[in-house]
């Protein structure tokens, strides 16, 4: 009987064990990357609905800005039925933070 004859089950075990380790590592890496992608999507969705201070933004859709009279893909619908693009909405919000009265478009 040769030396290989008594150890052949172990020779099959090593490649099988390496295959299992590679599969487990790849599945764990895939799960971690998936969680990172989900977290990035959640952050992006939250950034669309809330400003930097965590205050909710008004509803938005495509439309015409009442301030600059230009069409945009994202127009905020403000109280009183007014619509403001992102740039004009930022100007209105800054004025409100400074305590200045809000002026509707003319």
C-alpha positions in Angstrom: 0.0 0.0 0.0 1.3 3.4 -0.9 1.4 6.5 1.2 -1.2 8.1 -1.0 -3.6 5.3 -0.4 -4.3 6.2 3.3 -4.4 10.0 2.8 -6.6 10.3 -0.3 -9.7 11.4 1.6 -7.7 14.4 3.0 -6.6 15.3 -0.5 -10.2 15.6 -1.5 -11.0 17.6 1.7 -8.5 20.4 1.1 -10.0 21.7 -2.3 -13.5 21.3 -1.0 -12.7 23.3 2.1 -11.0 26.0 0.0 -14.1 26.2 -2.2 -16.4 26.6 0.8 -14.2 29.3 2.2 -14.2 31.2 -1.1 -17.9 30.9 -1.4 -18.5 32.2 2.2 -16.2 35.1 1.7 -17.8 36.1 -1.6 -21.3 35.9 -0.1 -20.3 38.0 2.9 -18.7 40.6 0.6 -21.8 40.7 -1.6 -24.0 41.2 1.5 -21.9 44.1 2.8 -21.8 45.8 -0.6 -25.5 45.4 -0.9 -26.0 47.1 2.5 -23.8 49.9 1.4 -25.8 50.4 -1.8 -29.1 50.4 0.1 -27.7 52.9 2.6 -26.6 55.2 -0.3 -30.0 55.0 -1.9 -31.7 55.8 1.4 -29.4 58.9 1.9 -30.2 60.1 -1.6 -33.9 59.7 -1.1 -33.8 61.5 2.2 -31.8 64.4 0.7 -34.6 64.9 -1.8 -37.2 65.2 0.9 -35.3 67.0 3.7 -32.9 70.0 3.7 -29.5 70.1 5.4 -31.1 71.0 8.8 -33.5 68.1 8.6 -36.6 70.2 7.9 -39.0 68.6 5.3 -39.0 70.2 1.9 -42.3 71.1 0.2 -43.7 68.7 -2.5 -42.1 69.0 -5.9 -42.7 68.0 -9.6 -41.8 69.3 -13.0 -43.2 72.6 -13.9 -42.7 76.3 -14.5 -41.1 78.5 -11.8 -43.2 81.6 -10.9 -40.1 83.6 -10.0 -37.8 83.2 -13.0 -40.5 82.0 -15.5 -38.5 79.0 -16.7 -39.5 75.3 -16.9 -37.6 72.9 -14.7 -37.7 69.2 -13.9 -37.9 70.0 -10.1 -40.2 72.8 -9.0 -41.3 73.1 -5.4 -45.0 73.8 -4.8 -45.1 76.5 -2.0 -48.0 77.7 0.2 -50.4 79.9 -1.6 -50.1 78.0 -4.9 -46.7 79.4 -5.9 -44.0 77.4 -7.6 -40.2 77.9 -7.2 -37.3 76.2 -8.8 -34.4 75.0 -6.6 -32.4 78.2 -7.0 -35.4 80.5 -6.3 -36.5 78.3 -3.5 -33.0 78.6 -1.9 -33.3 82.4 -2.1 -36.8 82.4 -0.5 -35.6 80.1 2.2 -32.5 82.2 3.0 -34.7 85.3 3.2 -37.0 83.5 5.6 -34.0 82.5 7.8 -32.9 86.1 8.0 -36.3 87.1 9.1 -37.3 89.0 6.0 -40.9 88.7 4.8 -41.6 86.3 2.0 -42.5 88.1 -1.2 -44.7 86.2 -3.6 -43.8 86.6 -7.3 -45.4 89.5 -9.1 
